[in-house]
Amino acid sequence: MEERFDLDAVFNDDYELLHADYLTSEQSDFDVEEILQLLPKSTHTILDAPCGWGRIANRLSLLNFEVVGLDRSPGWIARAQAFAKAMSSPATFVVGDLLTYRPQRHFDAVMCWFNSFGYGDDEWNAAVLDAFAHATRPGGVVLINTLDVVPIREYLNGRVHGEISTTAGGLMVERSSFDLDEQRLVTVRAHAGASDESGVVASVRLYEREAWVHLLEGAGFSDVTFHARTAPTNADADFELTVLATKR
């Protein structure tokens, strides 16, 4: 069981700059609107994992949900707590790993948003779902926003998608391709002018719907459903998918 890339190297200070077009206040409001449409009406307690700097967790807590945000990065958690203070949000934030976090309580919903699933091999990813199941009460739900493998695979079939962004260290080039053998979206990130070998590589396992059902049922969930983006989004909605399942 293993992670498939250096999480600390990918989710560094450049991460927010590279995704600045999506990680806006307006988009966070859209995300919350969509999450509210998907959550059961009985939902009161929510675990947001990973929560980043709390852009969604704090907004949900202001809507009278009891929210705990979990992230492996002390830096992101410190920012989430500062954000909560500025917003007068009652959300709670905890430094912890998705694999090993074992709360002393169960939540009505566990939420994993913005393509934050699939960082490891299949065994690693299944263990993350086991942890989510441990944290979810019977009858509660898990909500996973991810990328839809079918249009991603078709779009990147035999090609590389490149993007250039401005970061604190200068121009950053991202080149994304799809590994057909391992069904992984692979992104190489390097400063302009540097060789690909010097860049940071992110590798995310994407699953077809049948595989999602198998994984989630194996972790103790049932009634797996799939949802397209329903609120306005700054991302390409055709490439996104949200998976919803109920804890048995």
N, C-alpha and C positions, 0 to 999 in steps of 0.2 A: 504494500500500500504506500503510495507516494504522491506528493505534490508534483506537478509537472512543470513548474516554473518558479522563479524566485518572487514570491508575493511582495516582499518588501521593496524589491527593485522596481516592480511594476507600479505599485500603489505608493509612489513617492510624491514629492512636491510638484512634479510635472503632471500628475494624473488629472488634477482639477483643470489645469490649463488646456490639456489635450482634449478634454470633454466639455470645454466652456460653453459650446453651443447647446449642449443638453442640460448641464447642471446649473440651470437658472432658477430664479425664484418662481417665475411663471411656470416652468416645467414641473417643478416640485408641487405646485398647486394642482396641475393637471394630473400628476401621478396620484396624489391623494384622492382626487375626485374619482379616478378609476378604481383605486383600491376600495373605496367606500362602496362602489357598485358591486364589487365582487365578494366582500366580506358578508357572512351571515349577519342578520339583524341582531342576533344574540351575542355578538362579539363585544367584549369589554376589555379583556386583557390581550396585549399583543407583544410578541418578541420580534424585534427587527434585527435580522442577523444576515450579513454584516450591515451595520448601520452607517458606516462612514462618519461624517460630521453631523449626523442627526437631522438632515434636511427633511426627511419624511417623519421620523419618530417624533420630533418636536411638534410638527404640524398636527399629527394625529393626537398627541397628548392634549393639545389645546381644544380638541373636539370631544373631550371628556372620555377618551380611552386611557386606560392605564398601560403605559408603554415602557418596555425595557429595551434599550439599544445595546447590542453586543458587537464588538469589533476587536480584532487582534492587535490593532495599532494603538498604543497609548496616546500618540499624537492626535489621531482622529477622535478618540474619546475625549481628550482634553478640549478639542474644538467643539465637539457636540455639547459638552457641559457648558462651555462659554456661550454657545448659541442658545442653549436652554435658559441660561440666566438672562440673556438679552431679551428673549421672547417671553419671559416669565412662564416658561414651560415646566410642568412637574415631571417630565420624563426622567427616567433613571438610566444611567449609562454604565456599562461594565466592560472592562478589558478581559477578553477571553477568546479562546479558539473554538471554531465551529465544531470540531471533532470531539473536544474534551469537555465542553460546557455542559454541566448537569445542574440545572436550577432546582431549587428545593420546592418548586411549585410547577403547576401546569398552566399553559396559556390557552386562551380560546383560539388564537391564531398565531402562527409563526410565518413571518414574511421574509422573503429573500428577493430583493429587488435589483434592477438594473444589471442584468447579466452577471450575477455574482455566484453562479453555480457552475460546476464542471471543471474546477481548477486542477483536480487530480486525476489519477487513473480511475477505472471503473470501481475498484474496491474502495478507494478513497472517497469517491462521490457517493457510493452507497452508504458509507459510514456517516457522511454528513446528513443524509436523509434519516438514518437511524437516530442521530442526535436530535434532529427536528422532531421525530416521532416521540422521543423521550420527553421533549418539552411541551408537547401538545396534549391537551386533555382529550379523552374519548369524546367523539362528536365535534371536536374542534377541527380547524383546517390548516393546511399549509398552502402558501401562496408564493409561487416562484415565477418571477419575470425573467425570461431567457430569450435566446435567439432561436428562430425556427430553422432547423437544419436543412430542410428541403429547399427553400429559396436561397439560403446562403450557399449551399452546395452547388446549385444551378448557376448562381451568379459568378461564383469564383472558380467554376470548372475550367481548369487550364489557364487561369489568368491570375494576376496579382493586382490588388486594389491599393493604390497609394494615396496618402493624404499628407499635407504639410501643415504644421501648426507652429505657432509662436510660443515659446516657453521662456522661462527666466534665463536659460542657458543658450538661447538662440533658436534658430529654426530646427524643428524636429520632424523627421520623416518617418511615417508609419507605413509599412507594407504588409498587407494581409493576404493570406492564401488559405486554401483548404486542403488538409491532408486526408485524402480519400481512404487510405488504409486504416487510420486511427479515428476518422470522423472528428477531426479537431480543427477549429479555427486557429490559425497560427499568425501572430502579429510580431513582426520585427520592428523595433523602434531604435532609431539612431539619429544623432545630430547630423544635420546636413553637411555633406562632405566627408563623413566617416564611412568606413566600410560596414557592410551588414554584420560582419563577425563581431564588431564592437558594440552592437546594439543589444537592447533588452528584448527578450523573446517571451511573449505570453502565449499560452496554449490552452484553449478551452474546449472541452469535450461537449459536443452537441448531440442530442438524442432525438430519434424519431418518436412519434407518439406511442407506438407499441412498446418501445423500450422504456419510455417514461412510465407507462402503466406497470410494466414488470418491476421496475425499480421501486416505485412508490408502494405497490402492493407488498413487495418483499420487506419494506420498512414498516408495514402495519397500517397503511392507508388504503382507502377504497374510493369509489365514485370519482374517478379521475376525469376531469374535464379540461378543455383547452379553449383559450379565449384570445381573440385578436385585440389589438389596442382599440379602446372605445372612446378615449378622450383625446383631444389634440396632443400631438407629440412633436418634439423637435428632432426625434430620431426617425428613421425610415420604418414606418409602422408595418410595411410588408415583410420585414425581416424579424419582427418581434412576435413573441408568443408568451402568454401567461398560463401557467399550469396550476390548477386548483384541485386539491384532494382532501378527503375527510378521514380523520383518524378513527380507526375501528375501536 
